[in-house]
Amino acid sequence: MKFTLDWLKEYVDTGDLSPEALSEHLTMLGLEVDSVTPLFPELQPLKTARILSVQPHPNADKLQICEVAAGDETLSIVCGAPNARKDLVTALAPVGTVMPDGTKIKASKVRGVKSSGMLCSEKELGLGDSHSGIMELPADTEHGLSLLAALGMDDLLVEVDLTPNRPDCASVIGIAREVAGITRNQLKLPVESATLNHSNEHFSVDIESSDYSPRYAAKLIKNVTIAPSPWWLRKRLLSVGMRPINNVVDITNLVMMEYGQPLHAFDYDKLSGRQIIVRHPKNQEKTFTTLDGQQRTLEPDMLMICDAQEPIAIAGIMGGMNSEVSDSTTSILLESACFNAISVRRTARRLKLATEASYRFERGVDPGGCVTAMERAVSLFCEVAGGKAVDGGIDYYGGVCPLNSLKLRISKTSSLLGIKLDYDRIADVLQSIGIRCKPKDADTIWVNPPTFRIDIEREVDLIEEVARLIGYNNIPTSLPTVKLSYPEQNSQRQLRAQISNLLADIGFSEAINYSFVTEKHISMMQLTAEDSRRAQVRLLNPLSEEQSVMRTMVLPGLLENLKRNINFQNNAVKLFEFGKVFTPQGKNEQPIEKERLTCILSGRRSGQTASLYSSEDGVDIFDAKGTTELLLEKIRLHGCGSNSVTLRTPEESELESYADPSQCLILDSENGPVGKLARLLPEIAKHFGIKQDIFFIDIDFEMLCSLKAAAKNFSSLPVFPSVKRDIALLVPVSVRAGDLLDTIRESKEDFIEHCEIFDVYQGKPLDAGMKSVAVSVTYRSPKKTLTEKNVNKSHTKIINSLTSRFNGSLREG
């Protein structure tokens, strides 16, 4: 937002605040001042000059030699302007001046005659489009003055960086209101408030949807004379970088900068049926030509202002050529409206058309200020353009909302800000920026935020206003009293960190992928029709087709990571990811989110590139199994017990369509399966462009967290010796080795310290359908040295338990 200090001072007395102090105050109020610079710095060297005499150029018919006075200097300047005449006061660019177009003025000879400077037109100075002659200043203007001072433009330009929540400050009056809060001076408005008597005698307005246009006001002004604007009006627009066009258009732009309310003037005589209809385009209305001469492609949801036959403006953005005010216009229909911010923003983005009007509508325009701004413009039309306003008009306020009343507690305000406040202090600061207050009781204030403050919705917003206006730097620093307590630990976060560190220690790298993926992953994984993971949550506005749905599996993302690594010649990859998966629910329900831990292993076990000196094999299912067992052991969930996780072969119903059934294990618990580990089917890997073996571990992390880890028990280093005994057991091939170990552990013999399988054999001379499993059992007592009798007793019990349970026998020899 740009404004000049002189313009600001029309509406509020800034007192003795210097420009620097004013900038500091505005910044502390939340209106960050980006810069304070002199207005038109490139014109500062220019002076006023009076032409003393004009003589024909001896060597050129169209040139003249002007003798000019500029203060104490008298200069001879060659000029070709037809309006150069004696006693004319004009603009002089002395030698050394750099013009706005970059040209440097030098002393030179023009057709043999010395010229010491340049007499300038408005266009050459960037102050207008006129270049038919040099500038003509009032006859009583002194010569030798700064041109900017003579034009009333010796001013400072302030640029404020507005935040999106303060659209009310996209106007000079909005900024002035904030300054009034600083100085406590009265705000001076050109028009305080206004109403419009309803009359549809000369035109009608039809609003198809109040959601898109909550307020639409219009008024007819006749007998308008289109002409260049007076200097004071052009000066205001030039000072903020706007190009003057004609008096009617300039007035609408001036009022927009004053009040923040965009206005638009239609040529009344060009309106078919004398109607205004606010609607969306019809099927046959495909394009529209805007005031800049560009043909715009319309879409069905773009809001248009139309007459009885066709669109005449894009609502809130730009008018059309077919209703443009021209030199022949004598009657105008003035529009002052409030349009839906989302609709304007969407249309402006699609059309790639950003205007001062769309900037304000996108952020929110005060519907309560439409008629006030319109009355200000009407008074200027009558003053500047000779217009006559027709009595009455139309003010459609279909989206009118009751004033929002908020309760503000004095005690709450004092508590949050840390200073003692009372009603008088709070009311003083709030009323200084137009927020009305009324006491309810000793601790409560009824507050009515004005309609232009769309950002004030809650009590805490009002407390923020009090803090802003008192000044954050005026609130003393104080340390709050806080009760210190040991924070509650998040067990899920701790377990996640523990597992992450463990996997990183054994050579895994963590991957973090987006939760939105391509829906092609479902077909690439060959999920069955009954698989619930086929149902996916679709994004309304996806970034791309590759990120159009929320994932139901973490594994495909890791496979994409693996493919990328292989493309970069990194074939040995071990990755893990903690990621959310999403299951859709009913139409108006949020999807269910669950966290999973997924790991993949692929390539050579050591991570080295194959060479003549290395014959090491790649990873296999036992690497995945070992990783899983190590993980479970470290988090104390491996082994036997009510909350332990064991590995078993899957039932037929538990097989995955993408997993190799011959190399698959289920992580089982008392509460049901926790996850699985398996070899990925080669045809699935090929769908991702991968030709090497892949093994994966997929765990329901939330279910894993629900299992209670075994308690940590401290035991000192063993003092007494251990005794090892081996058992060679013949059992049917259907018996799982893990079940043998579980049976030994469950026997709960006092002296068993450890058991493990060290050999499995199947073949001759064993009978068909039988296998030999060799188990090593370690016995130790923490209190004494075991005798042969102690060990034999426990060992015999274990052998009897194994042979009876699994229909086995001891192997001889």
C-alpha positions in Angstrom: 0.0 0.0 0.0 1.4 3.4 -1.1 0.5 6.8 0.2 2.1 10.2 0.7 2.3 12.1 3.9 0.4 15.1 2.6 -2.4 12.9 1.5 -2.5 11.2 4.9 -2.6 14.5 6.7 -5.9 15.4 4.9 -7.6 12.8 7.1 -5.7 12.9 10.4 -3.4 15.3 12.2 0.0 13.6 12.7 1.0 16.1 15.3 4.7 16.5 15.9 5.5 13.0 14.6 8.5 13.0 12.3 8.3 10.7 9.2 10.8 8.3 10.9 8.8 8.2 14.2 5.5 7.7 12.2 7.1 4.8 10.3 8.3 3.2 13.6 4.8 3.5 15.2 3.1 2.0 12.1 5.6 -0.9 12.1 5.0 -1.5 15.8 1.2 -1.6 15.1 1.8 -4.4 12.6 1.8 -2.3 9.5 5.4 -2.8 8.4 6.8 0.2 6.6 9.0 -1.0 3.8 10.3 2.4 2.7 10.0 6.2 3.1 11.4 7.9 0.0 11.1 11.3 -1.6 8.3 11.6 -4.2 9.7 11.6 -7.8 13.4 11.8 -6.8 14.4 11.9 -10.5 12.6 15.3 -10.8 14.3 16.9 -7.9 17.0 18.7 -10.0 14.2 20.4 -12.1 13.3 24.1 -11.6 10.6 26.5 -12.6 11.7 29.0 -15.3 10.0 32.1 -16.9 10.5 32.7 -20.6 11.8 36.2 -21.1 11.8 36.3 -24.8 11.3 34.0 -27.8 13.3 34.4 -31.1 13.1 32.3 -34.3 16.0 29.9 -34.8 18.1 31.2 -37.7 18.7 27.7 -39.1 15.5 25.8 -38.4 11.9 26.8 -39.1 10.3 24.7 -36.3 12.8 25.7 -33.5 12.9 28.8 -31.4 15.5 30.3 -29.1 14.1 31.0 -25.7 15.8 33.2 -23.1 14.6 32.0 -19.7 15.1 33.2 -16.1 15.6 30.5 -13.4 16.4 32.3 -10.2 19.7 34.1 -10.5 20.4 32.5 -13.9 19.5 33.6 -17.4 19.8 30.8 -19.9 19.5 30.4 -23.7 17.6 27.3 -24.6 16.6 25.9 -28.0 13.0 24.7 -27.9 10.6 23.3 -30.5 7.3 23.5 -28.5 4.6 25.5 -30.3 3.3 26.9 -27.0 6.6 28.5 -26.0 5.9 32.2 -25.5 7.0 35.2 -23.5 6.1 35.2 -19.7 5.2 31.5 -19.7 6.3 29.7 -16.6 7.4 26.2 -17.3 9.6 23.3 -16.2 13.4 23.5 -16.8 15.8 20.6 -16.8 19.2 22.2 -16.1 22.4 20.8 -17.6 23.4 17.5 -15.8 19.8 16.4 -15.1 19.1 12.7 -15.8 15.5 12.5 -17.2 13.1 9.7 -16.3 13.9 7.9 -19.6 17.6 7.9 -18.7 18.6 10.8 -21.0 21.3 13.1 -19.5 20.9 16.8 -20.4 24.0 18.3 -21.7 25.0 21.8 -23.0 25.1 21.5 -26.7 24.7 23.3 -30.0 21.4 22.8 -31.8 21.7 23.8 -35.5 24.6 26.0 -34.6 22.9 27.7 -31.6 24.0 26.9 -28.0 21.3 25.4 -25.7 21.9 25.2 -21.9 19.2 23.0 -20.7 15.7 21.7 -21.7 12.2 23.0 -21.4 10.0 19.9 -20.7 6.5 18.6 -21.4 4.4 16.5 -19.0 5.2 13.3 -20.9 8.9 13.9 -20.8 8.6 14.2 -17.0 6.3 11.2 -16.5 3.5 13.4 -15.2 1.0 12.9 -18.0 0.5 11.9 -21.6 0.6 15.5 -23.1 3.5 16.1 -25.3 2.1 18.7 -27.7 3.9 21.4 -25.8 5.9 22.3 -22.7 4.3 22.4 -19.3 2.3 25.5 -18.5 2.4 26.5 -14.8 0.3 29.2 -13.2 1.5 32.7 -14.2 2.1 33.8 -10.7 4.6 30.9 -10.0 8.0 32.2 -9.1 11.0 31.2 -11.3 14.0 29.4 -9.8 11.9 27.3 -7.5 12.0 23.5 -7.2 9.6 22.1 -9.7 8.3 19.6 -7.2 7.6 22.3 -4.7 5.8 24.4 -7.3 3.6 21.4 -8.2 2.9 20.6 -4.6 4.7 17.3 -4.9 7.6 18.0 -2.6 6.4 15.1 -0.4 7.4 11.7 1.0 6.1 8.4 -0.4 5.5 5.7 2.2 5.1 2.1 1.3 3.6 -0.4 3.7 3.7 -4.1 3.5 0.2 -5.3 4.4 -0.6 -8.7 5.9 -3.6 -10.5 4.4 -5.7 -10.0 7.6 -5.8 -6.2 7.3 -7.6 -5.4 4.0 -9.0 -2.3 5.8 -5.5 -0.7 5.5 -5.4 -1.0 1.7 -6.6 2.6 1.7 -5.3 6.0 2.9 -8.2 6.4 5.3 -7.5 2.9 6.7 -3.9 4.0 7.4 -5.1 7.3 8.8 -7.4 5.4 11.2 -4.4 3.6 12.6 -2.5 6.9 12.9 -5.5 8.3 14.9 -5.0 5.4 17.3 -1.4 6.5 17.7 -2.0 10.3 18.1 -5.6 10.1 19.6 -6.5 12.8 17.1 -9.9 12.9 15.4 -10.3 11.2 12.0 -11.5 13.6 9.3 -13.5 11.8 6.6 -14.8 13.4 3.4 -18.0 11.5 3.8 -18.8 10.0 7.3 -21.6 7.7 6.3 -24.4 7.6 3.7 -27.6 5.9 2.8 -29.3 5.4 -0.6 -33.0 5.8 -1.3 -34.2 2.9 -3.4 -35.4 3.8 -6.9 -35.5 1.6 -10.0 -37.1 4.2 -12.2 -34.0 4.5 -14.5 -32.4 1.0 -14.3 -32.8 -2.3 -12.5 -30.4 -4.7 -10.7 -30.8 -8.4 -10.5 -28.4 -10.5 -8.3 -28.6 -14.2 -9.0 -26.7 -15.2 -5.9 -26.1 -13.1 -2.8 -23.3 -15.6 -1.9 -21.2 -14.1 -4.7 -22.3 -10.5 -4.3 -23.5 -9.8 -0.8 -23.9 -6.1 -1.6 -24.4 -4.2 -4.9 -25.1 -0.5 -5.0 -25.6 1.6 -8.2 -26.4 5.2 -8.9 -27.0 7.2 -12.1 -25.2 10.5 -12.8 -26.2 12.5 -15.9 -24.8 15.5 -17.8 -21.2 14.4 -17.2 -18.4 16.1 -19.3 -15.5 13.8 -19.9 -12.2 15.8 -19.7 -8.7 15.7 -18.2 -8.8 15.8 -14.4 -7.7 18.9 -12.5 -4.1 18.9 -11.3 -4.8 18.2 -7.7 -6.6 15.0 -8.7 -3.9 13.9 -11.2 -1.3 14.7 -8.6 -2.8 12.3 -6.1 -2.9 9.4 -8.5 0.6 10.1 -9.9 2.0 10.1 -6.4 1.0 6.5 -5.9 2.0 5.3 -9.3 -1.4 5.4 -11.0 -1.8 6.8 -14.5 -4.5 9.6 -14.9 -7.0 8.8 -17.7 -9.9 11.2 -17.5 -11.9 12.8 -14.8 -14.5 10.0 -14.4 -12.0 7.1 -14.3 -9.6 9.2 -12.1 -12.4 9.8 -9.5 -13.2 6.1 -9.2 -9.5 5.4 -8.7 -9.1 8.2 -6.2 -12.0 7.0 -4.1 -10.7 3.4 -4.2 -7.3 4.6 -2.8 -9.1 6.8 -0.2 -11.7 4.3 1.1 -10.4 1.0 -0.2 -13.7 0.4 -2.1 -13.2 -0.3 -5.8 -15.7 1.5 -8.0 -16.6 1.1 -11.7 -18.3 3.5 -14.0 -20.3 2.2 -17.0 -21.5 4.3 -19.9 -25.2 4.3 -19.1 -26.3 4.7 -22.7 -24.4 1.5 -23.8 -26.3 -0.7 -21.3 -28.9 -2.9 -23.1 -32.3 -2.8 -21.4 -31.0 -0.4 -18.7 -30.3 -3.6 -16.7 -27.5 -4.8 -14.5 -27.5 -8.6 -13.9 -24.9 -10.2 -11.7 -24.6 -13.8 -12.9 -22.3 -16.5 -14.3 -21.6 -16.8 -18.1 -24.1 -18.6 -20.2 -23.1 -21.6 -22.3 -22.6 -19.5 -25.5 -20.6 -16.8 -23.7 -17.1 -18.1 -24.2 -14.9 -15.0 -24.4 -15.0 -11.4 -23.2 -12.9 -8.4 -24.2 -11.6 -6.4 -21.2 -10.6 -2.7 -21.0 -7.0 -3.5 -21.8 -8.1 -4.8 -25.2 -7.4 -8.4 -24.4 -9.8 -11.2 -25.2 -10.3 -13.4 -22.1 -11.6 -17.0 -22.0 -14.5 -17.3 -19.6 -15.3 -20.4 -17.4 -18.7 -21.3 -16.1 -18.0 -20.3 -12.4 -16.6 -16.8 -13.2 -18.9 -14.1 -11.9 -19.8 -11.5 -14.5 -21.7 -8.1 -14.5 -24.1 -8.2 -17.5 -26.7 -6.1 -19.1 -29.8 -7.5 -20.7 -27.8 -9.0 -23.6 -24.2 -9.8 -22.7 -21.4 -9.5 -20.0 -20.1 -6.0 -19.5 -17.5 -6.5 -16.8 -15.6 -9.3 -14.9 -16.9 -8.8 -11.3 -14.3 -7.3 -9.1 -11.5 -7.3 -11.6 -12.0 -5.3 -14.8 -14.7 -3.7 -17.0 -15.3 -4.4 -20.6 -14.7 -2.5 -23.8 -18.4 -2.7 -24.7 -19.4 -0.4 -21.7 -16.3 1.7 -21.5 -16.6 5.4 -20.6 -15.4 7.4 -23.7 -15.1 11.1 -24.6 -18.7 11.0 -25.9 -20.1 9.7 -22.6 -22.7 12.0 -20.9 -24.3 9.6 -18.4 -22.6 7.1 -16.2 -23.9 4.3 -14.0 -21.7 4.0 -11.0 -21.2 0.6 -9.4 -20.0 0.1 -5.8 -20.2 -3.5 -4.7 -18.8 -6.3 -2.5 -17.9 -9.5 -4.3 -17.0 -12.9 -2.8 -13.2 -12.9 -2.1 -12.7 -16.6 -3.2 -14.6 -16.1 -6.4 -12.5 -13.0 -7.4 -9.2 -14.7 -6.4 -10.0 -17.8 -8.4 -11.0 -15.8 -11.5 -8.0 -13.5 -11.3 -5.6 -16.4 -11.1 -7.2 -18.2 -14.0 -7.2 -15.1 -16.2 -3.7 -14.1 -15.0 -5.2 -10.6 -14.5 -4.2 -8.8 -11.3 -5.7 -5.3 -10.8 -5.9 -2.8 -7.9 -9.6 -3.8 -7.6 -8.9 -7.5 -7.5 -6.2 -7.0 -4.9 -8.7 -5.5 -2.5 -11.6 -7.8 -3.3 -9.4 -10.9 -2.8 -8.6 -9.8 0.7 -12.1 -8.7 1.6 -13.9 -5.4 1.1 -16.1 -3.9 3.8 -19.8 -4.3 2.6 -20.8 -1.6 5.1 -18.7 1.0 3.2 -20.1 0.6 -0.3 -22.6 3.4 -0.3 -20.3 5.8 1.7 -17.6 5.5 -1.0 -20.2 5.8 -3.7 -21.5 9.1 -2.3 -17.9 10.4 -2.1 -17.5 9.7 -5.8 -20.8 11.2 -6.7 -19.9 14.5 -5.0 -16.7 14.6 -7.0 -18.5 13.8 -10.2 -20.7 16.8 -9.6 -17.7 19.0 -8.6 -15.1 18.0 -11.2 -17.1 16.6 -14.2 -20.2 18.8 -14.0 -22.5 15.9 -13.4 -26.0 15.8 -11.8 -26.9 12.8 -9.7 -30.3 11.4 -10.2 -32.3 11.0 -6.9 -32.1 7.6 -5.4 -30.5 4.4 -6.7 -30.4 0.8 -6.0 -28.7 -0.8 -2.9 -29.0 -4.6 -2.9 -27.8 -5.8 0.5 -28.9 -9.5 0.3 -26.0 -10.7 2.4 -26.5 -8.3 5.3 -25.2 -9.7 8.6 -25.9 -8.4 12.1 -23.2 -6.6 13.9 -20.9 -9.0 15.7 -21.0 -8.3 19.4 -18.1 -9.6 21.5 -17.5 -9.9 25.2 -14.2 -8.6 26.4 -13.1 -9.4 30.0 -10.9 -6.8 31.7 -9.4 -9.4 33.9 -8.6 -11.7 30.9 -7.0 -8.8 29.1 -4.9 -7.8 32.1 -3.8 -11.4 32.6 -2.7 -12.0 29.1 -0.9 -8.8 28.7 0.7 -8.8 32.1 -0.4 -5.2 33.0 -3.2 -3.7 35.1 -6.0 -2.3 32.9 -9.4 -0.8 33.5 -12.4 0.0 31.4 -11.4 3.6 30.7 -8.0 2.6 29.3 -9.3 -0.2 27.2 -12.2 1.8 25.8 -9.9 4.7 25.0 -7.6 2.7 22.8 -10.3 0.7 21.1 -12.5 3.7 20.3 -9.6 5.6 18.9 -9.7 3.2 15.8 -13.5 3.1 15.5 -14.3 0.1 17.7 -17.4 0.9 19.9 -17.4 -0.2 23.5 -20.0 -0.3 26.3 -19.6 -1.6 29.9 -21.7 -4.6 30.8 -20.5 -5.1 34.4 -17.4 -4.4 36.4 -15.3 -7.0 34.5 -17.0 -7.2 31.1 -17.2 -4.9 28.1 -19.6 -5.3 25.2 -17.6 -4.5 22.0 -19.0 -4.0 18.5 -16.2 -4.3 15.9 -16.9 -2.3 12.8 -17.6 -4.1 9.5 -14.3 -3.0 8.0 -12.4 -5.1 10.6 -13.2 -8.5 9.3 -10.2 -9.9 11.2 -11.8 -9.3 14.7 -13.8 -12.4 15.5 -12.9 -13.5 19.0 -12.1 -12.0 22.4 -8.4 -12.7 21.9 -8.5 -10.6 18.7 -9.7 -7.6 20.8 -6.9 -8.2 23.4 -4.4 -8.1 20.5 -5.9 -4.8 19.4 -5.4 -3.4 23.0 -1.8 -4.7 23.0 -1.1 -3.1 19.6 -2.4 0.3 20.5 -0.8 0.4 23.9 2.4 -0.6 22.2 4.2 -3.9 22.7 7.3 -1.9 23.7 5.3 -0.2 26.4 4.3 -3.5 28.1 7.0 -4.2 30.7 8.9 -7.5 30.5 8.0 -9.9 33.3 8.7 -13.6 33.8 5.7 -15.8 34.3 5.3 -18.1 37.2 5.3 -21.6 36.0 4.9 -24.8 37.9 7.7 -27.2 36.8 6.8 -30.8 36.5 8.4 -33.7 34.7 6.7 -33.9 31.3 4.7 -36.9 30.5 6.7 -39.1 28.1 5.2 -40.1 24.8 6.0 -43.8 24.7 5.1 -44.0 21.0 7.6 -41.3 20.1 10.3 -42.9 22.3 9.8 -46.3 20.7 10.0 -44.8 17.2 13.3 -43.1 18.1 14.6 -46.3 19.6 13.8 -48.4 16.5 15.1 -45.6 14.2 18.5 -45.6 16.0 18.7 -49.4 16.0 18.0 -49.7 12.3 20.5 -46.9 11.5 23.1 -48.7 13.6 22.8 -51.8 11.5 23.1 -50.0 8.2 19.5 -48.9 7.3 18.8 -45.4 6.0 15.5 -43.7 6.8 13.2 -42.6 4.0 10.6 -39.9 4.3 8.1 -39.9 1.4 4.9 -37.9 0.7 1.7 -39.4 1.9 0.0 -38.6 -1.4 1.0 -41.0 -4.2 -0.2 -42.2 -7.6 -3.2 -44.5 -7.8 -1.2 -46.7 -10.2 0.6 -48.2 -7.1 -2.5 -50.3 -6.4 -2.4 -52.1 -9.8 1.4 -52.3 -9.6 1.2 -54.2 -6.3 -1.5 -56.5 -7.8 -3.8 -56.2 -4.8 -6.8 -58.5 -4.9 -10.3 -57.1 -5.5 -11.2 -57.9 -1.9 -8.2 -56.1 -0.4 -9.5 -53.0 1.6 -6.3 -51.1 0.6 -7.7 -50.7 -2.9 -10.0 -48.0 -1.6 -8.1 -44.7 -1.5 -8.7 -41.2 -0.4 -8.7 -38.9 -3.5 -7.3 -35.4 -3.2 -9.6 -32.6 -4.4 -6.7 -30.4 -5.8 -3.7 -32.8 -6.4 -0.3 -31.4 -7.2 -0.1 -33.8 -10.1 -1.4 -37.2 -11.3 1.6 -38.8 -9.5 0.3 -37.4 -6.2 -3.5 -37.7 -6.6 -4.4 -40.1 -3.7 -3.5 -40.8 -0.1 -1.4 -43.9 0.3 -2.8 -47.1 1.8 0.7 -48.8 1.9 4.2 -47.5 2.7 6.0 -50.2 0.6 5.4 -48.8 -2.9 7.1 -45.5 -1.9 10.2 -47.4 -0.7 10.2 -49.4 -3.9 10.3 -46.1 -5.9 13.2 -45.0 -3.6 15.0 -48.3 -4.4 14.6 -47.8 -8.1 16.0 -44.3 -7.9 19.1 -45.7 -6.0 19.6 -48.4 -8.6 19.5 -45.8 -11.3 22.4 -44.1 -9.6 24.4 -47.3 -9.4 23.6 -47.9 -5.8 22.4 -51.5 -5.9 22.8 -52.5 -2.2 20.0 -50.7 -0.3 18.5 -51.0 3.1 15.7 -48.5 3.8 13.1 -48.0 6.5 10.2 -45.6 6.9 7.6 -44.7 9.6 4.6 -43.6 7.6 0.9 -43.0 7.9 -1.5 -44.9 5.7 -5.1 -43.7 5.2 -8.3 -45.7 5.0 -11.4 -43.9 3.6 -14.6 -43.9 5.7 -18.1 -42.6 4.9 -18.7 -39.6 2.7 -18.6 -36.9 5.4 -16.2 -38.7 7.7 -12.4 -38.3 8.0 -10.2 -41.2 6.9 -8.6 -43.4 9.5 -4.9 -42.8 9.8 -2.6 -45.6 11.0 1.2 -45.6 11.3 3.3 -48.4 9.9 6.9 -49.3 10.0 8.2 -50.7 6.7 11.7 -51.8 5.8 13.2 -53.1 2.5 16.5 -55.0 1.9 18.0 -55.6 -1.5 21.3 -56.1 -3.2 24.6 -57.3 -1.7 24.8 -58.0 2.0 27.9 -55.8 2.7 26.9 -53.0 0.3 30.1 -53.5 -1.7 30.1 -53.7 -5.5 30.7 -57.1 -6.9 34.2 -57.7 -8.1 36.7 -60.4 -8.9 37.8 -60.4 -5.3 34.3 -60.7 -3.8 31.9 -63.6 -4.2 29.5 -62.6 -1.4 25.9 -63.4 -1.9 23.0 -61.0 -1.8 20.6 -60.5 1.1 18.0 -63.2 1.6 15.0 -64.0 3.8 17.3 -64.7 6.8 18.6 -61.2 6.7 15.1 -59.9 7.0 14.3 -62.5 9.7 17.5 -61.6 11.7 16.7 -57.9 11.4 13.2 -58.5 12.8 14.4 -60.7 15.6 17.1 -58.2 16.6 14.5 -55.4 16.6 12.0 -57.4 18.8 14.8 -58.4 21.1 16.0 -54.8 21.6 12.5 -53.6 22.4 12.0 -56.6 24.7 9.1 -58.2 22.7 11.0 -61.3 21.5 10.6 -64.7 23.1 7.7 -66.1 25.0 5.2 -64.4 27.3 1.8 -62.7 27.2 3.0 -59.7 25.2 5.8 -61.3 23.1 6.0 -61.4 19.3 6.9 -64.6 17.6 7.5 -65.6 14.0 5.4 -68.2 12.3 4.5 -69.3 8.8 1.3 -67.7 7.4 -2.1 -69.4 7.1 -3.4 -69.4 3.5 -5.8 -66.5 4.3 -2.8 -64.4 5.5 -0.8 -64.6 2.2 -0.3 -61.4 0.4 -0.8 -61.1 -3.4 2.6 -59.5 -3.7 4.6 -61.7 -1.3 6.4 -65.0 -2.1 4.4 -67.6 -0.1 7.5 -69.9 0.2 9.5 -67.1 1.9 7.1 -65.4 4.2 6.7 -65.2 8.0 4.0 -63.6 10.2 4.9 -61.6 13.3 2.3 -62.9 15.7 1.2 -61.8 19.1 -1.5 -62.6 21.7 -3.6 -59.8 20.1 -3.2 -61.1 16.6 -0.7 -60.5 13.7 1.5 -57.5 14.1 3.2 -57.6 10.7 5.0 -59.8 8.2 8.3 -60.2 6.5 8.7 -61.8 3.0 10.4 -61.8 -0.3 8.7 -59.6 -2.9 7.5 -61.4 -5.9 9.8 -60.8 -8.9 6.9 -59.8 -11.2 5.9 -57.0 -8.7 9.5 -55.8 -8.6 9.5 -55.6 -12.4 6.4 -53.3 -12.3 8.7 -50.8 -10.5 11.6 -51.4 -13.0 13.6 -53.5 -10.5 15.3 -56.8 -11.5 17.0 -57.8 -8.2 15.6 -59.6 -5.2 13.8 -57.5 -2.6 12.8 -58.5 0.9 10.5 -56.4 3.1 9.3 -56.1 6.7 5.9 -54.5 7.2 4.7 -53.8 10.8 1.6 -52.2 12.3 3.5 -49.7 14.5 0.5 -48.7 16.5 -0.3 -52.3 17.4 3.4 -52.9 18.2 3.2 -49.9 20.6 0.2 -51.4 22.4 2.2 -54.5 23.4 3.9 -54.2 26.8 7.6 -54.8 26.7 9.0 -57.3 29.2 10.3 -55.6 32.4 14.0 -54.9 32.6 15.6 -57.1 35.2 19.1 -56.5 36.4 21.3 -59.5 36.9 25.0 -59.5 37.9 27.7 -61.2 35.9 27.6 -64.9 36.5 29.9 -66.2 39.2 29.3 -70.0 38.9 30.1 -72.1 35.8 27.6 -73.2 33.2 26.9 -76.7 31.9 26.1 -77.3 28.2 24.1 -80.3 27.1 23.0 -81.2 23.5 19.9 -82.9 22.4 19.7 -84.6 19.0 15.9 -85.1 18.4 14.2 -87.0 15.6 10.9 -85.4 14.8 8.5 -85.2 11.8 9.5 -82.6 9.2 6.3 -80.7 9.9 7.5 -79.7 13.3 8.9 -76.2 13.4 12.3 -75.7 15.0 11.0 -72.6 16.8 8.3 -74.7 18.5 11.0 -76.9 20.0 12.7 -73.8 21.5 9.4 -72.5 22.8 8.7 -75.8 24.6 12.1 -75.7 26.3 11.5 -72.1 27.4 8.0 -72.8 28.6 9.2 -75.7 30.8 10.4 -73.1 33.3 13.2 -75.3 34.6 15.1 -73.2 37.2 18.5 -73.7 35.8 17.9 -73.1 32.0 19.9 -70.0 30.9 19.9 -70.3 27.1 18.8 -72.6 24.3 19.5 -72.6 20.6 19.3 -74.8 17.5 22.7 -75.5 16.0 21.9 -78.1 13.4 19.0 -79.4 11.3 19.4 -82.5 9.0 17.1 -84.3 6.7 18.0 -87.2 4.4 19.6 -90.7 4.5 19.8 -92.7 6.7 16.8 -91.0 8.4 13.3 -92.3 7.6 11.3 -90.4 5.0 9.2 -87.6 6.6 11.6 -87.3 9.6 14.4 -84.8 10.3 17.1 -84.4 13.0 17.2 -81.2 15.0 20.1 -80.6 17.3 19.5 -78.3 20.3 22.1 -76.9 22.7 20.8 -76.1 26.2 22.9 -74.1 28.7 22.3 -74.6 32.4 23.6 -72.3 35.2 22.6 -71.4 38.8 23.2 -67.9 40.1 23.7 -69.3 43.6 25.8 -72.5 43.4 27.8 -74.8 41.2 25.4 -77.3 39.6 26.0 -81.0 40.2 25.5 -83.7 37.7 22.4 -84.7 39.5 20.8 -81.2 39.2 21.5 -81.0 35.4 20.4 -84.6 34.6 17.1 -84.0 36.4 16.2 -80.9 34.4 17.6 -82.3 31.1 15.5 -85.5 31.4 12.4 -83.4 32.0 13.1 -81.4 28.8 13.7 -84.5 26.7 10.5 -86.2 27.9 8.5 -83.0 27.2 9.9 -82.7 23.7 9.5 -86.4 22.7 5.9 -86.6 24.0 4.7 -83.3 22.5 6.2 -83.7 19.1 6.0 -87.5 18.7 9.8 -87.6 18.5 12.7 -89.7 19.8 16.4 -89.2 20.7 18.7 -89.8 17.8 21.3 -92.5 18.4 24.9 -92.4 17.3 
